[in-house]
Amino acid sequence: MDDQPQDKKTIRQRLQQALNEIKELGGWAAFKSGEWLLPLVQNAFRTYYANANADYFRKKYPRASDDEIIAKLTGVAAKNAAILGAVTGASVSANEIASIVTGTASGGLSLPAQATILGLSLASEAVLLARFQLQLIANIAKIVGVPLDPDDPEDVLVVLGFALGGAGAEAVGKFGAKAAGHLTKAAIRRQISGKALEALKAAARRIGVKLLQRSIIKYAVPIASMLIGGGWNYATTKKVGSIATDHFRKAARERDEGSKAGSKRARPTRKAKARNANAPRILQLILRREFFDAIADGTRKTEYREHKPYWTKRLDGREYDEIHFRNGSSSAAPSMRAEFRGVTTEGRGASKRYAIALGHVLEIKRRKS
């Protein structure tokens, strides 16, 4: 379970599963370029988010507040990440690290074109560490009550990116780099570089590259590999929990403040009531970039949602005047207003879904070019 630490045997088994997953993520070339992370986020986070169950944790820990539950889940994830670092570090030596980097004429380091066994082992550790952190993020989002679109990993990448650059995790990373030598750190980062692409893919690549860089750097120290690997994994995962909580709490506050503003206008003076009678009824939806752009361009006239309790409460028998779309959950995300033209259902059984008919686009703000 997400709230129970795993033993070393289980961690080793999961490392083997992650090793088998490397080919599906694009192989060694994808890890060198950073392209492995986005497919992992898109596939793994969907499952973790669907399975995350805030009510389960609340029933299991009836006396604990949501903050206490999040702290417990974060602590367990951090311990598992630390065990992962210790298991990997125990099998790593300075000579083995040297086997995946080759000396250049300038005295720097570069990764070989073909992966070695150790190189794949370090890549599998990066995969499993990311999985621990993605599962933690999914649980926190459900507990805080922020609905996310698993098809749009922007929020997840923001949390992982900040965690990798955060002061707490950075301090441990710097310690490992100093012990290994500044030249090693700089040379590795020069040779494993991601290419700047469009916004989301570029962000995923940068984070994916950095995850692999850190896996190599933190184990480049003789004897201390277990401590550095375990310590860095622990600190980074704790940082992920902290940033995810802050990020989603902020999103929830912004949502609640909007709801409170509406409720305050719902029962004051007669004039206010009269004004509210004419106020538009708003359906709020978060969209992936491609669907946001298609609606903005007028090529997509129907938006779909799964036929599940969350959407049933919001769509069955409900009437709205407008739909407010956001491409992300932050206050600075691109947004758009469109006319609401009704809801129908399509399909049967597992394929049943809601079809939301869209009218004219009324307004677009902060659209990314």
C-alpha positions in Angstrom: 0.0 0.0 0.0 1.0 3.6 -0.5 1.1 4.2 3.3 3.4 1.2 4.1 7.2 1.2 3.6 8.6 -1.5 1.3 11.5 -3.9 2.1 14.7 -4.3 0.1 13.5 -7.4 -1.5 10.4 -5.7 -2.9 12.5 -2.7 -4.0 14.9 -5.0 -5.9 11.9 -6.7 -7.6 10.5 -3.3 -8.6 13.9 -2.2 -9.9 13.9 -5.3 -12.2 10.5 -4.3 -13.4 11.7 -0.8 -14.1 14.7 -2.2 -16.0 12.3 -4.1 -18.2 10.4 -0.8 -18.8 13.4 1.1 -20.2 12.9 -0.3 -23.7 9.2 0.8 -23.7 10.4 4.3 -22.7 12.7 4.6 -25.7 15.8 2.8 -24.6 19.2 4.3 -23.6 18.9 7.0 -26.3 15.7 8.4 -24.7 17.4 8.5 -21.3 20.4 10.5 -22.7 18.1 13.0 -24.3 15.5 13.1 -21.5 12.7 11.9 -23.7 11.9 9.0 -21.4 10.1 11.1 -18.6 7.1 12.4 -20.5 5.8 9.0 -21.6 6.4 7.7 -18.1 4.4 10.6 -16.6 1.6 10.2 -19.1 1.2 6.4 -18.6 2.0 6.0 -14.9 0.3 9.1 -13.5 -3.0 8.2 -15.2 -3.0 4.8 -13.3 -1.9 6.4 -10.0 -4.4 9.2 -10.2 -7.3 6.8 -11.0 -6.4 4.5 -8.1 -5.7 7.3 -5.5 -8.5 7.2 -2.9 -8.6 10.0 -0.3 -11.6 8.4 1.5 -9.6 5.2 2.0 -6.9 7.0 3.9 -9.4 9.0 5.9 -11.2 5.9 7.0 -8.0 4.1 7.8 -6.7 7.1 9.9 -10.0 8.6 11.3 -8.2 10.8 13.8 -5.7 12.2 11.4 -6.2 15.5 9.6 -5.6 15.7 5.8 -2.2 17.4 6.5 -1.2 14.5 8.8 -2.2 11.9 6.2 -0.2 13.8 3.6 2.8 13.9 5.9 2.6 10.2 6.6 2.3 9.4 2.8 5.3 11.7 2.1 7.4 10.1 4.8 6.7 6.6 3.5 7.5 7.6 -0.1 10.7 9.2 1.1 11.7 6.1 3.1 11.1 3.9 0.0 13.1 6.3 -2.1 15.9 6.2 0.4 15.9 2.3 0.4 16.0 2.5 -3.4 19.1 4.7 -3.2 20.8 2.4 -0.7 20.1 -0.7 -2.8 21.4 0.9 -5.9 24.4 2.4 -4.1 25.4 -0.9 -2.6 25.9 -2.3 -6.1 27.9 0.7 -7.4 31.6 1.3 -7.2 33.8 4.0 -8.5 35.2 1.7 -11.1 31.7 0.7 -12.3 30.7 4.4 -12.6 33.9 4.9 -14.7 32.7 2.1 -17.0 29.7 4.2 -18.2 31.8 7.3 -18.8 34.7 7.5 -21.2 37.6 10.0 -20.9 37.9 12.6 -23.7 41.0 14.4 -25.0 40.1 17.4 -23.0 39.9 15.4 -19.8 36.1 15.6 -19.5 33.5 12.9 -19.5 30.9 11.6 -22.0 28.4 8.8 -22.0 29.0 6.0 -24.5 26.6 5.6 -27.4 25.7 2.2 -26.2 24.4 1.6 -22.7 26.3 -0.7 -20.3 24.7 -2.9 -17.7 25.4 -0.3 -15.0 24.1 2.5 -17.1 20.7 0.7 -17.5 20.7 0.0 -13.8 21.0 3.7 -13.0 18.3 4.5 -15.6 16.0 1.9 -13.9 16.6 3.6 -10.6 15.6 7.0 -12.1 12.4 5.3 -13.4 11.4 3.8 -10.0 12.3 7.0 -8.1 10.0 9.0 -10.5 7.3 6.4 -10.0 7.4 6.8 -6.2 7.1 10.5 -6.6 4.4 10.4 -9.2 2.3 8.2 -6.9 2.8 10.6 -4.0 1.7 13.5 -6.2 -1.4 11.7 -7.3 -2.4 10.9 -3.7 -1.8 14.5 -2.5 -3.9 15.9 -5.4 -6.8 13.6 -4.4 -6.6 14.4 -0.7 -6.4 18.1 -1.3 -9.4 17.7 -3.7 -7.9 19.3 -6.9 -9.1 17.6 -10.0 -6.4 17.0 -12.5 -6.4 15.8 -16.1 -3.9 12.9 -16.2 -3.6 13.5 -20.0 -2.0 16.9 -19.2 1.0 16.3 -16.9 1.9 20.1 -16.7 1.1 20.2 -12.9 3.2 17.0 -12.3 6.1 18.4 -14.2 6.0 21.7 -12.3 6.2 19.8 -9.0 9.0 17.5 -10.1 10.9 20.4 -11.7 10.8 22.6 -8.6 11.7 19.6 -6.4 14.8 19.0 -8.4 15.8 22.6 -8.2 14.5 23.2 -4.7 16.8 24.4 -1.9 16.5 21.3 0.3 17.1 18.8 -2.5 19.7 20.9 -4.1 21.8 21.0 -0.9 22.1 17.2 -0.9 22.8 17.2 -4.6 25.6 19.7 -4.2 27.1 17.6 -1.3 27.2 14.5 -3.6 28.7 16.6 -6.4 31.4 18.0 -4.2 32.4 14.6 -2.9 32.5 13.3 -6.5 34.4 16.3 -7.8 33.2 19.4 -9.5 34.7 18.3 -12.9 32.6 15.1 -12.8 29.4 17.1 -12.2 30.0 19.7 -14.9 31.3 17.2 -17.4 28.3 14.9 -17.0 25.9 17.7 -17.4 27.6 18.9 -20.6 27.5 15.5 -22.2 23.9 14.5 -21.2 22.0 17.4 -22.6 18.3 17.8 -23.6 17.2 19.7 -26.7 14.9 22.7 -26.3 11.5 21.8 -27.8 8.1 23.3 -27.3 7.0 24.1 -23.8 5.8 20.8 -22.3 8.2 18.4 -24.1 11.1 20.7 -23.4 10.2 20.8 -19.7 9.9 17.0 -19.5 13.2 16.5 -21.3 15.1 18.9 -19.0 13.7 17.1 -15.9 14.3 13.7 -17.4 17.9 14.6 -18.2 18.5 16.0 -14.7 17.1 12.8 -13.1 19.6 10.7 -15.0 22.4 13.1 -14.3 21.8 13.0 -10.6 21.6 9.2 -10.6 25.1 9.1 -12.0 26.5 12.0 -9.9 25.3 10.7 -6.6 26.8 7.3 -7.0 30.2 8.6 -8.3 31.6 8.6 -4.8 33.5 5.6 -3.5 32.2 4.1 -0.2 29.7 6.9 0.3 27.4 5.8 -2.6 24.7 4.2 -0.3 24.5 7.3 2.0 24.5 9.9 -0.8 22.1 8.0 -3.0 19.7 7.2 -0.2 20.0 10.7 1.3 19.4 12.5 -2.0 16.4 10.3 -2.8 14.9 10.9 0.6 15.4 14.7 0.5 14.1 15.1 -3.0 11.0 13.0 -2.4 10.2 15.0 0.8 10.6 18.1 -1.3 8.2 16.7 -3.9 5.6 16.1 -1.2 6.0 19.6 0.2 5.8 21.4 -3.2 2.9 19.2 -4.4 1.0 20.1 -1.2 1.6 23.8 -1.6 0.9 23.8 -5.3 -2.4 22.0 -5.0 -3.5 23.9 -1.9 -3.0 27.1 -3.8 -5.1 25.8 -6.6 -7.8 24.7 -4.2 -7.8 28.1 -2.5 -8.2 29.9 -5.8 -11.1 27.6 -6.6 -12.7 28.0 -3.2 -12.3 31.8 -3.3 -14.2 31.8 -6.6 -16.9 29.7 -5.0 -17.1 31.8 -1.9 -17.4 34.9 -4.0 -20.4 33.3 -5.7 -22.0 32.2 -2.5 -21.6 35.6 -0.9 -23.5 37.1 -3.8 -26.2 34.4 -3.5 -28.0 35.6 -0.4 -27.4 39.2 0.5 -29.6 42.1 -0.5 -32.6 42.1 -2.9 -30.5 44.0 -5.4 -27.7 41.5 -5.2 -30.3 38.6 -5.6 -31.7 40.3 -8.6 -28.2 40.7 -10.1 -27.5 37.0 -9.3 -30.6 35.9 -11.1 -29.0 37.2 -14.3 -25.5 36.0 -13.5 -24.2 33.3 -15.9 -24.0 29.7 -14.8 -20.4 28.5 -15.3 -19.0 25.1 -15.9 -15.3 25.0 -15.2 -13.1 22.5 -17.2 -9.4 21.9 -17.5 -8.1 21.0 -21.0 -5.0 19.6 -22.6 -3.2 22.0 -24.8 -4.2 20.3 -28.1 -7.9 20.3 -27.2 -7.7 23.9 -25.9 -6.2 25.0 -29.2 -8.7 23.0 -31.2 -11.6 24.7 -29.5 -10.0 28.1 -29.7 -9.5 27.5 -33.5 -13.1 26.4 -33.9 -12.3 22.9 -35.1 -13.5 21.1 -32.0 -17.2 21.6 -31.2 -17.7 18.9 -28.5 -15.8 18.2 -25.3 -16.0 14.8 -23.7 -15.8 13.6 -20.1 -15.9 10.1 -18.6 -19.3 8.8 -17.3 -18.1 8.6 -13.7 -19.6 10.0 -10.4 -17.4 13.1 -10.4 -18.8 14.2 -13.7 -22.3 12.8 -13.1 -22.8 15.3 -10.2 -21.7 18.2 -12.4 -23.4 17.3 -15.7 -26.5 15.1 -15.2 -29.6 17.4 -15.4 -27.5 20.5 -15.1 -27.8 23.6 -17.3 -25.0 26.2 -17.8 -24.7 29.4 -19.8 -20.9 29.3 -20.3 -18.0 27.0 -20.1 -14.7 28.4 -18.7 -11.7 26.4 -20.0 -8.2 26.5 -18.5 -5.1 24.9 -20.0 -3.6 24.1 -16.6 -4.6 24.7 -12.9 -2.5 27.8 -12.2 -4.0 31.3 -12.1 -1.7 32.3 -15.0 -2.8 29.4 -17.3 -4.4 30.2 -20.7 -8.1 30.5 -20.3 -11.2 30.7 -22.6 -14.9 31.2 -22.4 -17.4 29.4 -24.7 -21.1 29.0 -25.0 -22.7 25.9 -23.4 -25.1 24.1 -25.8 -26.1 21.1 -23.7 -24.9 17.6 -22.6 -25.8 14.2 -24.0 -24.3 10.7 -23.4 -22.7 8.5 -25.9 -21.7 4.8 -25.9 -22.5 2.0 -23.4 -20.8 0.3 -20.5 -17.1 1.1 -20.1 -17.2 3.3 -23.2 -20.1 5.5 -22.0 -19.2 9.2 -21.8 -20.6 12.7 -21.7 -20.6 14.8 -24.8 -20.7 18.6 -24.0 -21.8 20.6 -27.0 -20.0 23.9 -27.5 -21.2 27.2 -29.0 -19.2 30.3 -30.0 -15.9 31.1 -28.3 -16.5 34.3 -26.4 -13.1 35.2 -25.1 -9.5 33.8 -25.0 -6.8 35.0 -22.6 -3.1 34.2 -22.4 -3.1 31.7 -25.2 0.3 30.3 -25.9 1.6 30.8 -29.4 
